[in-house]
Amino acid sequence: MVDEMKENVIKIKRFAFAVRIANTYKYLTSEKKEFVISKQLLHSGTAVGALYREAEHTESKPDFIHKMELHRKNATKRYVGSN
């Protein structure tokens, strides 16, 4: 039961994050006419959910933890690369 609640919190947060990214993308393209960085933002921001879904389908808890650590490092590189 506790694991299900944790899973739901992650799903809720990643969905909310994806919505915020999509809304920011819409704002940047429609209001600011910015298309290059906004496209990268959309790609990087929505990748978080896709990477989590990939980790979610691992066969064991250690595999899940390993995948999440790899994806965290990847997300950090994307963030640092965008500065």
C-alpha positions in Angstrom: 0.0 0.0 0.0 2.8 2.4 0.9 4.6 1.6 -2.3 1.5 2.3 -4.3 1.1 5.7 -2.7 4.8 6.6 -3.5 4.2 5.5 -7.1 1.1 7.6 -7.4 3.0 10.7 -6.0 5.7 10.3 -8.6 3.1 9.8 -11.4 1.2 12.9 -10.2 4.3 15.0 -10.0 5.8 13.9 -13.3 2.4 14.6 -15.1 2.2 18.0 -13.5 5.7 18.7 -14.6 5.0 17.7 -18.1 1.9 19.9 -18.2 4.0 22.9 -17.0 6.6 22.2 -19.6 4.0 22.0 -22.4 2.4 25.2 -21.2 5.7 27.0 -21.1 6.4 25.7 -24.6 3.1 27.1 -25.8 3.8 30.4 -24.2 7.3 30.7 -25.7 6.2 29.8 -29.2 3.0 31.9 -29.3 3.9 34.9 -27.2 7.6 35.2 -27.6 8.0 33.6 -31.0 10.9 31.5 -29.7 11.2 28.2 -31.5 14.6 26.7 -31.0 15.1 26.7 -27.2 11.4 26.0 -26.6 11.6 22.9 -28.7 14.6 21.7 -26.7 12.8 22.5 -23.5 9.8 20.5 -24.6 12.0 17.5 -25.6 14.0 17.5 -22.4 11.1 18.3 -20.1 8.9 15.5 -21.4 11.8 13.0 -21.5 11.6 12.8 -17.7 8.2 11.0 -17.8 9.4 8.7 -20.6 12.5 7.8 -18.7 10.5 7.1 -15.5 8.1 4.8 -17.5 11.1 2.9 -18.8 12.5 2.4 -15.3 9.1 1.5 -14.0 9.1 -1.7 -16.2 12.3 -3.2 -14.8 12.2 -6.6 -13.3 13.6 -5.9 -9.8 13.9 -3.1 -7.3 17.7 -2.9 -7.7 17.2 -2.6 -11.5 14.7 0.2 -10.9 17.1 2.0 -8.6 19.9 1.6 -11.1 17.8 2.9 -14.0 16.5 5.9 -12.0 20.1 6.8 -11.1 21.2 6.7 -14.7 18.2 8.9 -15.7 18.9 11.3 -12.9 22.5 11.7 -14.2 21.1 12.2 -17.7 18.7 14.8 -16.5 21.4 16.7 -14.7 23.6 16.7 -17.8 20.7 18.1 -19.8 20.1 20.8 -17.2 23.8 21.7 -17.0 24.1 21.7 -20.8 21.2 24.2 -21.1 23.0 26.8 -19.0 
